[in-house]
Amino acid sequence: MNQGISLVVYPVKDIAQAKTLYSTLLGVEPYVDGAYYVGFRVGDQEIGLDPHGHHQGLTGPIGYFTVSDIRASLQTLVDAGAQIQQEVRNVGGGMLIARVKDADGNITGLRQ
């Protein structure tokens, strides 16, 4: 169903300050540096900063599992008891994301 967690997104309020902090922490400059998203690549891992995350109800980082069929994976998780927190949405460049919440309130992301 998935290829493991390949993306962790942090909701941030001050994108410039967060970019400085994570550039220092990760030892790399962002490969995406926009007002809507800042992304870093470290090996096979992507670390993202989302300045709109708090407005979408995020209270902490979200791990995104890479899947080959996001709609089928989302339905499989719903069938297993998850609740959709965010329907499938195109965030640009053809990347699709969605989020689910488990019975304990933990949020997990999917990306294709």
C-alpha positions in Angstrom: 0.0 0.0 0.0 2.7 2.5 0.8 6.4 3.3 0.5 6.9 4.6 4.0 6.9 8.1 5.4 8.8 10.3 3.0 7.5 13.7 4.0 7.0 15.4 7.4 5.3 18.8 7.3 5.4 21.3 10.2 2.8 24.0 10.5 4.6 27.3 11.1 3.4 30.8 11.9 6.6 32.7 10.8 7.9 31.1 7.6 11.0 33.2 7.5 12.1 32.3 11.0 11.2 28.7 10.5 13.2 28.5 7.3 16.3 29.9 9.1 15.9 27.4 11.9 15.4 24.3 9.7 18.1 25.4 7.3 20.5 25.5 10.3 19.1 22.2 11.8 19.2 20.3 8.5 22.4 21.8 7.1 20.8 22.4 3.7 19.0 25.2 1.9 15.4 24.7 0.8 14.8 23.3 -2.7 11.3 24.9 -2.6 11.2 28.4 -1.1 7.8 30.0 -1.5 5.4 32.0 0.5 3.0 29.0 0.5 5.6 26.2 1.3 9.3 25.7 2.1 10.7 22.3 1.4 14.0 20.7 2.3 15.5 17.4 1.0 17.7 15.4 3.3 18.5 12.0 1.7 15.2 10.4 0.8 13.3 12.5 3.4 11.5 15.7 2.7 10.9 18.2 5.5 8.2 20.8 4.7 7.1 24.0 6.4 3.5 25.1 5.9 2.5 28.6 6.9 -1.2 27.7 6.4 -1.1 24.5 8.5 -2.4 26.1 11.7 -5.4 27.6 9.8 -6.2 24.1 8.5 -6.3 22.8 12.1 -2.9 21.3 12.3 -1.3 21.4 15.8 1.9 19.6 15.1 3.9 17.8 12.4 2.3 15.4 10.0 4.0 12.4 8.5 3.0 11.6 4.9 3.2 8.1 3.6 3.9 7.9 -0.1 1.3 5.7 -1.9 0.8 4.6 -5.5 -3.0 5.2 -5.5 -4.1 7.8 -3.0 -7.8 7.4 -3.6 -7.7 3.6 -3.1 -5.4 4.0 0.0 -7.7 6.6 1.5 -10.7 4.3 1.1 -8.8 1.4 2.6 -8.0 3.5 5.7 -11.6 4.7 6.0 -12.8 1.1 5.7 -10.4 0.3 8.6 -11.9 3.0 10.8 -10.1 6.2 9.9 -12.0 9.5 9.4 -11.1 11.7 6.5 -9.6 15.0 7.8 -8.7 16.3 4.4 -10.0 14.9 1.1 -7.6 14.3 -1.8 -6.3 17.6 -3.1 -3.7 18.7 -5.7 -1.1 20.9 -4.0 0.8 21.6 -7.3 3.1 19.9 -9.7 0.7 16.9 -9.8 1.3 16.0 -6.1 -1.9 14.8 -4.4 -2.3 14.8 -0.6 -4.9 13.7 1.9 -5.1 13.3 5.7 -7.0 10.9 8.0 -7.5 10.8 11.7 -7.5 7.6 13.7 -9.7 6.8 16.7 -7.1 8.4 19.1 -7.1 11.6 17.1 -3.7 11.0 15.5 -3.4 12.5 12.0 -1.7 10.7 9.2 -1.0 12.0 5.7 -1.0 10.3 2.3 0.8 11.6 -0.8 1.0 10.5 -4.3 
